Amino acid sequence: MIDMSKATNSPAKAQADQALPESYEAAVQELEQLLAKLESGQLPLDQLLTHYQRGASLLAYCRERLAAIENQINVLDEGGLKPWDGV
């Protein structure tokens, strides 16, 4: 049986828990870089896991940021903003 308690302290977990990027755009850029590395097929197995976990963290960050912006837009719309007619 595999002892999963040790896996939570692995280097892969440490990289996945790195500081969040300073912006949504920085997170997307890092995600694109990670994806390129993952798709290359040239990473050792443990680096694959590390990169995958970091990507999952970045993806969650991006989704949270998008949801927050969407909520702010909904609040503004409910506050009586009218569509701009370009005049």
Summary of the structure (lengths in Angstrom):
residues: 87
radius of gyration: 18.8
end to end distance: 69.1
largest distance: 69.1
contacts: 184
relative contact order: 0.13
helix: 70%
strand: 0%
